[in-house]
């Protein structure tokens, strides 16, 4: 699972995702072991980040389960069976505050 997390976060950083964090949910969440959260410059960038990560994950031999997009594309969620990528516009990220919601779990701040 750690290798998959690395692929996801490295791809997001390479494609100019901002403020990337990884939240370790292992042993506490029945649906996912990790959340990778990033901010996109705009809705089009969010879609592009999600597509780039999906392509890289599939090329690395991992599975892609599903992608969910809100009607304004301010939040794109991609499920990789254990690792969930959340890509937000800055306004949506400030509104949903996933880091605060899961703030009692280990958080890794990714620097590019």
Protein Blocks (a to p, Z undefined) as FASTA:
>chain_A
ZZmmmmmmmmmmmnopahiacddfehkamkbcbdcddddfblklmmmmmmmmmmmmmmno
pacfbdcddfkopaccddeehiacddddfklmmmnommlmmmmpccddddZZ
